[in-house]
Amino acid sequence: MEVQLVPLEILRPHEQIVIKKVDQLERMTVRWNAYTKPLLVDRASGTILDGHHRYEIAKRMGLLCLPCVLVDYISDDSIAIIPWPGSGRIQISKADVLEAASSGELLPPKTSRHLLSDDLPPISVPLSRLLLPAI
């Protein structure tokens, strides 16, 4: 999986975040002075599939880009989606995710869980680099 730096302005969340989790993850990100996991993003729409809390941290810190793995969400059958246990949903579809992102009517936190055949690669991208444009 290739990790690319993607401008923050093209990323679109589909789920709400949990502020307490963002606060905890922000402290860890500052301590590491780097992003250690890329976001998973649909190449066509910019929809964030995994990494909503990391995206929120980037907005707080004024970062200009984020490390992302871009996928062809709709056509890639190796990406499965299930509802998180406790979400109250019996099912969720890729279309539900894309609709939430495009409409701006975000789903509750931890509604969708994306399963990949490959895990996202470990990375270490310094915050200083993420303050610069993606180019």
C-alpha positions in Angstrom: 0.0 0.0 0.0 1.4 3.3 -1.0 1.1 6.3 1.4 0.6 9.7 -0.2 0.4 13.2 1.3 -3.1 14.5 0.6 -4.2 18.2 1.1 -6.5 18.5 4.1 -9.1 20.4 2.1 -10.0 17.5 -0.2 -10.7 15.1 2.7 -14.4 14.6 3.7 -15.4 12.9 6.9 -18.5 10.6 7.0 -18.6 10.1 10.8 -18.7 12.3 13.9 -15.8 12.1 16.3 -15.5 11.6 20.1 -13.8 14.7 21.6 -12.2 12.7 24.4 -10.6 10.3 22.0 -9.3 13.3 19.9 -7.8 14.9 23.0 -6.0 11.7 24.0 -4.7 11.0 20.4 -3.6 14.6 20.1 -1.4 14.3 23.2 0.2 11.2 21.8 0.7 12.8 18.3 2.4 15.7 19.9 4.6 13.4 22.0 5.6 11.4 18.9 5.9 14.7 16.9 4.6 12.6 13.9 1.7 10.8 12.4 2.3 7.0 12.8 -0.7 5.7 10.9 -2.1 6.9 7.5 -5.8 7.6 6.9 -7.7 5.4 4.6 -9.4 7.5 1.9 -11.6 6.9 -1.2 -9.6 8.2 -4.1 -12.6 9.4 -6.1 -14.5 11.4 -3.4 -11.9 12.1 -0.7 -14.2 10.3 1.8 -12.3 9.4 5.0 -12.9 5.7 5.6 -10.6 5.4 8.6 -8.9 8.2 10.5 -11.6 10.7 11.5 -9.9 11.5 14.8 -6.5 11.9 13.1 -8.2 14.3 10.6 -9.7 16.3 13.5 -6.2 16.6 15.1 -4.8 17.9 11.9 -7.5 20.6 11.7 -6.7 21.6 15.3 -3.0 21.8 14.6 -3.3 23.7 11.3 -1.7 20.9 9.3 -1.9 21.3 5.5 -1.7 17.7 4.5 -2.0 14.2 5.9 -0.5 10.8 5.0 -3.2 8.7 3.3 -3.7 5.4 1.6 -6.0 6.1 -1.4 -8.3 3.3 -2.5 -11.0 2.7 -5.1 -13.6 2.2 -2.5 -16.6 1.2 -4.6 -14.8 -1.2 -6.9 -12.3 -2.7 -4.5 -13.9 -5.9 -3.2 -11.1 -6.4 -0.7 -12.6 -3.5 1.4 -15.5 -4.8 3.4 -17.8 -2.7 5.6 -19.7 -3.8 8.7 -21.4 -1.9 11.5 -19.5 -1.5 14.7 -20.9 -3.6 17.5 -23.0 -1.4 19.7 -23.7 1.1 16.8 -27.4 0.1 16.8 -27.2 -0.8 13.1 -27.8 -4.2 11.5 -26.1 -3.2 8.3 -24.3 -0.4 6.5 -23.2 0.0 2.9 -20.5 1.8 1.0 -23.2 3.9 -0.5 -24.3 5.0 3.0 -20.8 6.1 3.8 -20.4 8.1 0.6 -23.8 9.7 1.0 -22.9 10.8 4.6 -19.7 12.4 3.4 -21.2 14.1 0.4 -24.3 15.4 2.2 -22.4 16.5 5.3 -24.9 14.7 7.5 -22.3 12.7 9.4 -23.1 9.3 10.9 -22.6 8.9 14.7 -19.1 7.9 15.9 -18.1 4.3 15.4 -20.9 3.5 13.0 -18.9 1.9 10.2 -16.0 -0.5 10.4 -13.9 -1.0 7.3 -12.1 -4.3 7.0 -9.1 -4.6 4.7 -7.3 -7.6 3.4 -4.0 -5.7 4.1 -3.3 -3.7 7.3 -2.4 0.0 6.9 1.4 0.3 6.9 3.2 1.8 9.9 4.7 5.2 9.1 6.4 8.2 10.8 5.7 11.5 9.1 7.0 14.4 11.1 4.5 17.1 12.0 6.9 19.7 10.5 6.4 18.1 7.1 2.6 18.1 7.5 2.6 21.8 8.0 3.8 22.2 4.4 1.7 21.7 1.2 1.3 18.2 -0.1 3.1 18.7 -3.4 
